[in-house]
Amino acid sequence: MHRWIKNFIIITSLLLVSCTTPPLLSFPDSAPLLKAVHPVEVESAFGEVFHVFDASNLSLSEQRARQAAVKVRSLLQDGHGSGTYMIAYGRRIVVTAAHVVRSESVMAIDGRDGESVVGNVVFTDKDADLAFLVVPELSTRTAIRYRPQRHYDERLVGTKLTYTGFPSHHDLLTIRGYVSSLEHEMVVTNMFGWFGSSGSGVLDPHGRFMGIVSGIDVGRLGMFGMRIPLESIVWVAPVSMIDHEVLKTRILTGVIPGLINAFPGAQAPRRGGVKD
């Protein structure tokens, strides 16, 4: 009888664990997610420890974004921004903010473990605040497919969003939020942003590329109109505002630079794409 009760409790514990695991079928493509599950130790009422598998707390889109996030740095000036390593039209690219690139023609792209390459700027739209660079293959990063969200209308309001970037001195912060409104040909979102996160690729739950983190809002305080940063109101530059035919031509004809050695770390830029 004692053995039967012991087995019953173990089976019940397993059932309870499986009920608290997020369903894999909730993701658009559950097969790759099976590779991301991690063993979790569970102890029964009798002290036995056994392993079960629990799905990652990150969505598939967020997992891929973390594997594709890069740091974008100037070869000539201090400071850094963020970017996303992608494949578009059969070539490897990095997408970032135009104000991160400024007027430079090449930028340093940092992967992980000290890996750095040079990215060649092939497309810049300063009005849309978007820049695209052609890059060589990164061994420490995994490129995601470039799937632009081409719509810009009220249907986007309420859409859940995520990005992974490098605000200030931090490393690989994954941020969640949602679309709050559409203003001045920009997407206004409720999520955290700060210097250094400019240029981070913003994705929806289906992995569509909404655009990049362009800046944080600035409010006005008191009768003197003193400005303060509102870091939870983030402006996203939508990729729907650029000319994709011109972009395609520039990417296909862009020259891929060679490899470089690792560069020393850079300070977060004082320019963050702040908007009124």
N, C-alpha and C positions, 0 to 999 in steps of 0.2 A: 504493500500500500504506500509506504514511504517513497519508494522509487517512482511509483505512478504519479504521486503529487509533485515530486521533483521535476519530472519530465513535463508535466502540465504547466508548471510555472515558467520553465525555460521557453516552451512554445508560446505562451502568452506574452512573455517579454519580447520575443521576436516580432510578434504581431503588432505590439504597441510601437516598436521602433519603426516598422514599415509604415504605420499610419502617419507618423510625423515626418516622413521623408517626402519632399516635394515631388509630385508626379513627373516622370520624364516625358510623358506625352504632352505636357503643357508647352514644350518647346517646339518650334517649327521643324527642327531636325534633331531628333533625340539620339541618333546613332553615335555622332561624335562625342556627345556628352557622357556616354558610358565610359570613355577613357579618362574622364575627369573626376570620377567618384573616388572617395578616399575611405580607407578602412577606419571604423570607429570601434573602440573597445566597449563592450557592454557587460556588466556584471550581474549575474542572476542572484536570486534571493539566497542561494546556497554557496555563493562566493566564487562560482566558476566564471572565468572571463573568456568571452568568445568575441569574434570579430563579425561585424555586419558592415554593409556598404551604405554610405550616406551621400546623397548628391551634393554638389557644390552649392553654396549660397548665392553664387553669381549665375546670372543667366548665360546662355551660350554666347549671346552677343557681347556681354561684358567680359567673358573669358577671352574671346578673340580680340577685343579692344585692348586688353592688358598685354596680350602677346604682340600687338602691333604698335603700341605707343612708343614714340621716340622723342628725344630731346633735340631741339633745333637751335644751333648756336652760330653766332657770327665768327668768321675767321679774323675779323678786324677790330671788333668792339666787344666790350663786356656784355654780359646779360644772356638770357636764353628764353626761348619759347618752347612750345610743345608741338608735336605733329603726329600723323598717323601713316604708317607704312602700308601701302596698298599695291594692288595690281590693277592697272587700267590699260585697256587696248593692248594687252600682251606685254606690257612693260612695267617695271617696278618704279613706283613713285612715292613721294611723301607729300602730304597735303598739310599746309599750315596757314597762318595768317599773313596777309601782305605786310602788315606793320611789323611783324617779326623779321621778315626778309628785308624790309626797307628797300633800298635801291641796290642791294648787292646782287651779284650774278651767281655766286656760289655760297653755300652754307655748310657748316659741319653738322652731320647727322649722327647722334650718339645712340647706339644700341645698348647692350648690356655687357658687363664684364670688361669694360674698357674699349669695346669695339667702336670705331668711328669711321665714317666714310664721308666723301664730299658729294653733296647734292647740287646738281646744276639747275638753276631756276629757269623754267621754260615758259611759265605763264603766271602773270600777276595782274590782278584786277583790284586796284586800290580803292575804287568806289565800293566794291563788294567785300573788300578786305580778305581776299583769298589768294593763295599762291600755291603753285604746284612745282615740284622739283623731280627731275629724273635722277634715279640713284642706282648704284650697283647693288647686288644682292647682299643682304645682311644675314650673317649666320646665326646671330643671337636673337633675331626677331622673326615673326611669322606674318607675312603680308596677308591682309584681308582683301576680298574683292571689292572694287569700287562700284557701289550701287547707289547712285545719287537719288535723293528724294527731290523730284522735279516739280512738285506741287508747292504752291504758296498761297494758301487760302485759309479760311476760318476752320476748316476741317482739322487743321493741325493743332488747334487749341485743345489742351488736355492730354496731348500725346506724351507718353513717358519717354524720358531721354536718359542717356548715360554717356559719360566720357571718362577717359583716363589720361591724366596729364601730370605735370611736374610743377605745381604751385610753389613759389618761393624756394626753400631749401628741401622740400619734401620729394620723396621718390615714389612714383607710381601710385597716385591717389585715384581711386575709382569713385566718381561722383554720380549721384542720381538726381533726377529732377523731372520737370514737365514743362510743356509749352504754356505760357501764361497769356500771351497775346502776340499780335503781329503789328509792328510799328515801323514806319520809315524804311520799309524794305528790309527789315531785320526781324529776327525771331526773339521775342523777349521770354526768358525762361526763369523759373524759380529753381535755382541750384547754386552751389558755391562756386566762386571763381576768384582768382587772385593773380598777382603778377607771376608770370612764368607759365600759367595755364593757357595763355593766349595761343591759339593755333591748334588746340586739342580737337580731335575729331569727335563730333557729337552724333550718336547713333540712336535710332529708335529701336523698340524691342525686336523688330524683324531684321535688324542689321543694316537697314538703309541709312545712308550717309546724309544727315540733315545739313551739316555745315561745320563750321569751326567756332570755338570760343573766341569772340572778338574783343570783349571788354566787360567790365563791371559798371553798373549804373552809378551815377553820382546824384545824391539828393542835396537839398538845400535846407539849412537849419537856421532858424531864428530870423530876426529882422535884418541882420546884416547879410543874409544869403550865403553864409559859410557852407562850403561843400563838404560832404562826408561820403566815403565810398559805401555803397550798399552791396556788399559782396554776395548776398543771396539773390540778387537780381542780375542775371547774366545775359548779355547780348550775344546772340549767335548769328554769324554771317551765313545766310542760307546759300547753298550751292546752286539752288534753282535760279539765282540771279546772274549766273555767268553764261557766256556763249560756249556751249559744249562742242560745237563743230570746230571752232578755233582751238579750243583746248585739245581736242583729239589730234589735230594736225601738229600742234606744238609738242605733244608728248611723243608722237610717232617719229618726229624729226629731231628730237632733242638728243644731244650727245651725252653719253653716260660717262661721268668722270671716273678716275681710278680710286684706289684705296689710299688712306692716309693713316698716320699713327694717331694714337689717342691724344686728345687735347686736355689741358688742365681744366678743372671745374670752373664754371662761370657764375657770377652773381645773377639773381633775378633782375629783369629789366625794370627801370622806373616807368617805362611806357607800357601800359596795359590795355590799350584800346578803349580807354574810358570814354563813355558817351554821356551827354546830358539827357 
